[in-house]
Structure formats: structure tokens, C-alpha cells
Amino acid sequence: MAASEDARELALVAARAASDKKAEDLLLLDVSDRLIITDCFVIASAPSERQVDAIVESVEEKMRAAGTKPVRREGTREGRWVLLDFVDVIVHVQHSEERAFYELERLWKDCPVIEFAEDAGADDSTPHRDEADRDEADRDAQDRDEEGGQA
């Protein structure tokens, strides 16, 4: 059985909140076929404890605005791996070192990924680095094509 639509929507709310605070390596997983206690995992990481805390605060704020609050919070004091349990969605915010060590995505690799565009909720219109790189590569390819056609 796939995750409920409500759970998927809440997972996206949490992911957008994390993305707004520059979370790295965001991953949304539908774990409903493997676990009976929850439908979705949101996994995010950050390079510092301070950023982990900022991501956690943002997720809690946006989820509260969406009508839910965590029934359990773990790890907030240390700021290395914070777990927020919203029942249908569990959010893991990990320090980058913990993320690399525990490799949650490897443990749950058989679970379907829920698609998420990190820039979908962004307010600024500044292109992200990937977009700028793609644009530059497209221009370079076009220049090569034009030069090749003139030779």
C-alpha cells in the first residue's frame, strides 16, 4: 500500500521548509510498505549543528501551519541528528557526518522515492547553481555548433 495523499503532502511541506533553510541532500521516501508506524520519511542534512537547529525550527513552524505538530522530538539538545515524529511523516535532520556514517538511504533503498523539486517553493528568482551551469553548458554547445557549421 502506498503512502496516503495527506502523508505525501505533509512530507512535501516538511521538505520545502528544510529546503528554505538550505538543507542538503533532501530525500523523501515512501516507507509505508515496510513500516506500519509511518508512511513517509524526510531525510535532510546540514554541515553544522546550528543549521540543523534552523532546519528543525523551520520544519516545525511550517508543519504547525499545515495543522500538525510532532508527537515526539529526539536529539534536539545535541543537534547532530534530530528526529521529528509527525505520525504519518518522520523527519530526520542529520549533521552531514551522521548522514554519511548512518546512511539511512542505504537502509531504505528499496523504498520508492517521492519526487521533490527543491526550488519549487523558493521565493527568489535567482537561478540555482545547477541551472546556471546547465545554461552555460547549453551556450557553449551552441557556440561549438555555430563554429562547426562555419568551418
C-alpha positions in Angstrom: 0.0 0.0 0.0 1.4 3.4 -0.9 1.6 6.4 1.4 -1.6 8.3 1.8 -2.0 11.6 -0.1 -2.1 13.5 3.2 1.2 12.0 4.3 2.8 12.8 0.9 1.6 16.4 1.1 2.9 16.8 4.7 6.2 15.3 3.6 6.4 17.9 0.9 5.6 20.7 3.4 8.5 19.4 5.6 10.9 19.1 2.6 10.1 22.7 1.4 10.7 24.0 4.9 14.0 22.2 5.1 14.9 23.4 1.6 14.1 27.0 2.7 16.9 26.7 5.3 19.4 25.3 2.8 19.1 21.7 3.8 21.4 19.4 1.8 20.7 16.1 0.1 16.9 16.1 0.7 15.3 12.7 0.2 11.7 11.8 0.6 10.8 8.1 0.9 7.5 6.2 0.9 8.2 3.7 3.7 4.5 2.6 4.0 5.1 -0.9 2.6 8.0 -1.5 5.1 6.7 0.1 8.2 3.3 0.2 9.9 4.2 3.1 12.2 4.6 5.8 9.5 4.1 6.4 5.7 7.0 8.8 4.8 10.5 9.7 5.8 12.0 13.0 5.0 15.8 12.9 5.3 17.9 16.1 5.3 21.3 17.1 6.3 23.3 20.2 7.2 27.0 20.9 7.8 26.6 22.4 11.3 24.6 21.9 14.4 23.3 25.5 14.1 21.9 24.8 10.6 20.4 21.5 11.8 18.6 23.5 14.5 17.4 26.1 12.0 16.1 23.4 9.7 14.2 21.7 12.6 12.6 25.1 13.6 11.5 25.8 10.1 10.0 22.3 9.6 8.1 22.5 12.9 6.8 26.0 12.0 5.6 25.0 8.5 4.1 21.8 9.8 2.3 23.6 12.5 0.9 26.0 9.9 -0.2 22.9 7.9 -2.2 21.7 11.0 0.1 19.2 12.7 2.8 19.1 15.4 5.3 16.5 16.3 4.2 13.8 18.8 7.8 13.1 19.6 11.1 15.0 19.2 14.5 13.4 19.7 18.1 14.7 19.5 17.4 18.4 19.7 19.8 19.0 22.5 22.8 17.6 20.6 21.8 19.0 17.2 23.5 16.1 15.4 20.5 14.0 14.4 17.1 15.3 15.2 14.0 13.1 14.7 10.6 14.8 14.4 7.7 12.3 14.5 4.5 13.7 12.9 2.9 10.2 13.0 2.4 9.8 9.2 5.7 11.6 8.4 9.0 11.2 10.3 11.6 13.9 9.6 15.3 13.1 10.1 17.6 16.1 10.1 21.2 15.0 10.4 24.6 16.6 10.6 26.4 15.7 7.4 28.8 13.5 9.3 26.0 11.5 10.9 24.3 11.2 7.5 27.5 9.8 5.9 28.0 7.4 8.8 24.5 6.0 9.3 23.5 6.0 5.6 19.7 5.9 6.2 19.1 6.0 2.4 21.1 2.7 2.1 18.9 1.1 4.7 15.7 2.2 3.0 17.0 1.9 -0.6 14.1 -0.4 -1.7 11.5 2.2 -0.8 10.1 4.4 -3.5 11.4 8.0 -3.7 8.8 10.8 -3.5 9.7 13.3 -6.1 10.6 16.8 -4.8 11.9 19.8 -6.7 14.0 21.7 -4.2 13.4 25.0 -5.9 9.6 24.6 -6.2 9.0 26.6 -3.0 11.8 29.1 -3.4 10.7 32.7 -3.3 13.8 34.2 -5.1 14.1 34.2 -8.8 17.9 33.8 -8.7 18.9 30.7 -10.7 20.4 27.9 -8.7 23.9 26.8 -9.4 22.8 23.7 -11.4 20.6 25.9 -13.6 23.4 28.4 -14.2 25.8 25.6 -15.1 23.3 24.0 -17.5 22.6 27.4 -19.1 26.4 27.9 -19.6 26.9 24.4 -21.0 24.0 25.0 -23.4 25.5 28.3 -24.6 28.9 26.6 -25.0 27.4 23.7 -27.0 25.5 26.2 -29.2 28.7 28.2 -29.8 30.5 25.0 -30.8 27.7 24.1 -33.2 27.9 27.5 -34.8 31.6 27.3 -35.1 31.4 23.8 -36.6 28.8 25.0 -39.1 31.1 27.8 -40.3 34.2 25.7 -40.9 
